[in-house]
Amino acid sequence: MLEIKELKSPPSLELFSELVELLQDAVQGGASVGWLTPPSTKEARNYWSEVLEAVGRGERLLLVATDNHVCAGAVQVAMVHKPNARHRGEVQKLVVHSQYRRRGVGRTLLAAADKAAAARGLGLLVLDVRSDTGTEAFLKRCGYEFAGSIPGFVQVAGGGFEPTSIFYRRLAAGARA
Ligand SMILES: CC(C)(COP(=O)(O)OP(=O)(O)OC[C@H]1O[C@@H](n2cnc3c(N)ncnc32)[C@H](O)[C@@H]1OP(=O)(O)O)[C@@H](O)C(=O)NCCC(=O)NCCS
């Protein structure tokens, strides 16, 4: 059974290890989530430790999808603390494990992130995604609006550069942008 939980305290060691594997799986599959090649287990552990510290400081939300208690995906919302941007959040690192794709996990995770952000009073979510991937179709399907595209925004494995598309969503509840 698919469950979405917002992590507010450190996860079990088992879930932590699954998050490490989730990140490595995503980069291995070509996801543009910050790395050119899959992070080592040590790097990925450090990354998630920093994420959990930021969650503890109230700087970001972390939602995890589990299917029968196994991690199937995760998403983060980074809060913007600038005085003129407290209504805004950035959706980051939405990843569904390659073994769980096209089963509605991503859509459910993103809807849960929207809801958690609205509950914090946010009225606007933004995110960027590498252009010309199925992810753009996914985001439109999830109700996100396409704002535009920036050429040469991300470097990809092999050394080339690819454009990135910016998407946004106004949230029904919360502070209006
Ligand atoms: C993008 C991603 C999160 C989608 O997760 P998912 O669980 O497979 O997506 P869902 O099953 O919830 O898809 C919902 C709908 O989005 C659309 N969709 C999803 N993936 C798609 C793809 N690759 N190509 C075209 N449409 C797609 C479909 O309409 C789908 O509905 P359907 O399966 O009934 O046709 C996942 O492919 C992923 O982790 N990609 C790598 C990481 C990444 O690019 N992250 C950036 C996200 S902003």
PDBQT file of the ligand as one rigid body, heavy atoms in Angstrom, charges set to zero:
ROOT
HETATM    1  C1  LIG A 201       9.158  12.403 -13.136  1.00  0.00    +0.000 C 
HETATM    2  C2  LIG A 201       8.850  11.308 -12.124  1.00  0.00    +0.000 C 
HETATM    3  C3  LIG A 201       8.948  11.874 -10.725  1.00  0.00    +0.000 C 
HETATM    4  C4  LIG A 201       7.432  10.777 -12.376  1.00  0.00    +0.000 C 
HETATM    5  O1  LIG A 201       7.105   9.828 -11.370  1.00  0.00    +0.000 OA
HETATM    6  P1  LIG A 201       6.064   8.631 -11.646  1.00  0.00    +0.000 P 
HETATM    7  O2  LIG A 201       5.708   8.044 -10.341  1.00  0.00    +0.000 OA
HETATM    8  O3  LIG A 201       6.616   7.711 -12.663  1.00  0.00    +0.000 OA
HETATM    9  O4  LIG A 201       4.830   9.414 -12.276  1.00  0.00    +0.000 OA
HETATM   10  P2  LIG A 201       3.286   9.033 -12.185  1.00  0.00    +0.000 P 
HETATM   11  O5  LIG A 201       3.123   7.553 -12.331  1.00  0.00    +0.000 OA
HETATM   12  O6  LIG A 201       2.700   9.637 -10.962  1.00  0.00    +0.000 OA
HETATM   13  O7  LIG A 201       2.765   9.771 -13.496  1.00  0.00    +0.000 OA
HETATM   14  C5  LIG A 201       1.612  10.586 -13.525  1.00  0.00    +0.000 C 
HETATM   15  C6  LIG A 201       1.340  10.997 -14.970  1.00  0.00    +0.000 C 
HETATM   16  O8  LIG A 201       2.411  11.831 -15.437  1.00  0.00    +0.000 OA
HETATM   17  C7  LIG A 201       2.716  11.504 -16.808  1.00  0.00    +0.000 C 
HETATM   18  N1  LIG A 201       4.063  10.937 -16.907  1.00  0.00    +0.000 N 
HETATM   19  C8  LIG A 201       4.834  10.401 -15.921  1.00  0.00    +0.000 A 
HETATM   20  N2  LIG A 201       6.043  10.044 -16.388  1.00  0.00    +0.000 NA
HETATM   21  C9  LIG A 201       6.031  10.331 -17.714  1.00  0.00    +0.000 A 
HETATM   22  C10 LIG A 201       6.976  10.175 -18.766  1.00  0.00    +0.000 A 
HETATM   23  N3  LIG A 201       8.210   9.659 -18.535  1.00  0.00    +0.000 N 
HETATM   24  N4  LIG A 201       6.639  10.581 -20.011  1.00  0.00    +0.000 NA
HETATM   25  C11 LIG A 201       5.425  11.126 -20.260  1.00  0.00    +0.000 A 
HETATM   26  N5  LIG A 201       4.460  11.294 -19.295  1.00  0.00    +0.000 NA
HETATM   27  C12 LIG A 201       4.772  10.903 -18.049  1.00  0.00    +0.000 A 
HETATM   28  C13 LIG A 201       1.678  10.481 -17.244  1.00  0.00    +0.000 C 
HETATM   29  O9  LIG A 201       0.567  11.183 -17.752  1.00  0.00    +0.000 OA
HETATM   30  C14 LIG A 201       1.319   9.818 -15.937  1.00  0.00    +0.000 C 
HETATM   31  O10 LIG A 201       0.050   9.259 -15.934  1.00  0.00    +0.000 OA
HETATM   32  P3  LIG A 201      -0.211   7.803 -16.628  1.00  0.00    +0.000 P 
HETATM   33  O11 LIG A 201       0.897   6.894 -16.150  1.00  0.00    +0.000 OA
HETATM   34  O12 LIG A 201      -1.561   7.447 -16.094  1.00  0.00    +0.000 OA
HETATM   35  O13 LIG A 201      -0.161   8.059 -18.083  1.00  0.00    +0.000 OA
HETATM   36  C15 LIG A 201       9.829  10.095 -12.310  1.00  0.00    +0.000 C 
HETATM   37  O14 LIG A 201       9.831   9.707 -13.662  1.00  0.00    +0.000 OA
HETATM   38  C16 LIG A 201      11.249  10.381 -11.887  1.00  0.00    +0.000 C 
HETATM   39  O15 LIG A 201      11.605  10.181 -10.709  1.00  0.00    +0.000 OA
HETATM   40  N6  LIG A 201      12.090  10.845 -12.840  1.00  0.00    +0.000 N 
HETATM   41  C17 LIG A 201      13.493  11.082 -12.555  1.00  0.00    +0.000 C 
HETATM   42  C18 LIG A 201      13.688  12.240 -11.622  1.00  0.00    +0.000 C 
HETATM   43  C19 LIG A 201      13.265  13.551 -12.225  1.00  0.00    +0.000 C 
HETATM   44  O16 LIG A 201      13.359  13.804 -13.402  1.00  0.00    +0.000 OA
HETATM   45  N7  LIG A 201      12.819  14.419 -11.318  1.00  0.00    +0.000 N 
HETATM   46  C20 LIG A 201      12.402  15.756 -11.643  1.00  0.00    +0.000 C 
HETATM   47  C21 LIG A 201      10.975  15.908 -11.294  1.00  0.00    +0.000 C 
HETATM   48  S1  LIG A 201      10.470  17.581 -11.263  1.00  0.00    +0.000 SA
ENDROOT
TORSDOF 0
